Amino acid sequence: MFALFRLNYHNQFYSAYADTELLNQAKRLWLEALGHFSSEQILLGAKRVIETSDYLPTLNRMMQCCEEYHHPQGLPSPRQAYLEACNAPSPKARFSWSHPLVYHAGLETGWYRLANEAEASSYPVFLEHYRRLSRDLARGEQLALPDPADDSREKPPLSREESRQHLAELKASLKLDA
């Protein structure tokens, strides 16, 4: 990958990595961040960067390009997973998920956040969880979907009266009744 970058971004490469020590530090950092991708995915990602950018990529851009080719075990792309998590109906445990990782990334991001916040705010959080869980999956960790019969993780919405009571208790605890 670094050899491809050196050939394609010659002057930029030598400006960014002026000495061997700096280059070695960068290689260690990139290895740690890209370690869960196969060498083929990294090579395809590097070629994608070269095809689409006139500038030496950042590590984040390289990760994005590698993820385009990272679909082990039927894993959707981060963007497809985000859209699936945002559009999944409740109860989430009963939805037919494309992969358990999508459910867990959505759960860790927060269903309320996914349903109510702008994509500019919620997608980066989802992406962070998705990437971490993808790395865990690549290391052999197992992710299971919840038992659809067990809805204990998801609470039904409060009734109007319960909501009013809860709001009144919250106001009282914060001493907002004046």
N, C-alpha and C positions, 0 to 999 in steps of 0.2 A: 504494500500500500504506500509506504513512504517513498519507495523507489518510483512508483508511478507519479506521485506528487512532485518528486524532484524533477522528473523528466517533463511534466506538463506545466508546472508552475516554477520554473527554474529560478528566476530572480526573486520572486516572492518567497520561495522555499528557503533560499540561502539568506534572505533578510530575516525570516522568522526563526531560523535555526542556524544562527551564525557560528556556533561552535558545537563540538561533539557532545559536550556535557549537556547542553540545552536540548539537543536532539534526543539524547538518551532519556532525559527526564520526560520529554514529550512522548516518546515511545512507551515508557512505563505507564504513564497516565492513560494513553489511548488503549493500551493492552488491557488495563484494568476495566475501563469503561466498555470496551468492545469484546471482552473475553467470552461472553455468552453466545456470540455469533460464531458460526463456522467460518473457516478461512474462505470458503467459496462465497458466503454472504458478504464478507468484508471486501473481497475482490470485486464483486458485483456492485457493492455500495460505492467503492472508490471509483469505478468506471462511471457510475451514475453521476457522481459529483463532477467528474471531469467533463461529462457531456453537458451538464446543466449550469456550470459556473465558470466564470472567468477568473475567479479568485480562489486562493488556497482555502480549503474549508475549515470551519471550526469543528471541534469535536461534536458539538450538538448537531450540526448539519450532517456530519458523517454518520452519526447514530440514526438520524432520520432516513438517510439513504439505505443503510443496512436493514432497517426495519421494513423497507419496501419488499425485501426478499426474505423476510423472517416469518415464515408461516408454518412452524412445525406443529404436528398433531392437530391440524385443522384450525390453527389460531388465526383469527382475522387480523387485518392491519389495525394499528392503533385508532385510526380515524373511523373505520367500520365498527370497531368495538365501542368507541365513544357514542356513535349514533345509536347502536343497539341498546346500550345502557340508558341513554336518554329517552328512548322511545318505548322501553319495556313497560308493559302495564303492571299494575299491582294486583295481587301480591307477587312480588318479585320471585319468591321461592317457587312459584308455580309456572313461571315463564319458561319456555323452551329455549335455553341459552345455547348459542353456537359453541361456546367453550366455557368451562368453569372459571377461567381466568377473567372473562368479561364480567361475570357476576361479582367476583371478589374485588376487582378494580372499581366497579360501581359502588359496591358496599363500602369500601374504604374511602371513596371520594365523598359519598353521601348522596342518597337518592334525592333528597330535597334540593341539594345544590345542583345536581344534574338537571332536575326538572325546572328550576326557577332562576338560576343564574345565567348570565350571558356566556356564550361559548368562550369568549376571550378570557373569562375568569375561571370557568369550570374545566375546560379542556386541558390546560397545563397541569392542573392538580390530578386529573384523571390519568394523563399521560405519565406522570411521575409514578403513580401507583402501578399502572400497566407495565411500565418498563421494569420496575422492581420485581413484580410478580413474574414477569417473563424470565428474568434472570434466575429467580428461585426455581421456576419450572425447568429451565435448562440445566440446573444443578441437580435435578432429580426429585425435587419436592412435589408432592401430590396436592392437587386442589380438587375438592369435591363440591358438588352442588348441594345445597341444603335439601333436607327431606321435605317434599312439597306438603306432606301431612302436618309437619311441625311449623306452624306459623308463629311460634313464640318470639322469633327475632323481629317480626314486623307487627307493630301494634295497629289495630284499626283506628281510623280517625275518631276523635272525640265528638260526642254529640254537641249540639249548640249549647245546651245547658252546662255540660261538663266543661266546655271551652270557656264559658263565662265565669264559672266557678274558679277554674284554673287561673284565669286572668285576674280575677279579684284577689286571689291568694298571692299572686305574683306582685300586684300593686301594693298590697299590704306589707309584704316582706321588704319591698323597696321603699316603703313609706311615701308612696306617690298619691295617696288619698288625702287631698287637702281641700 
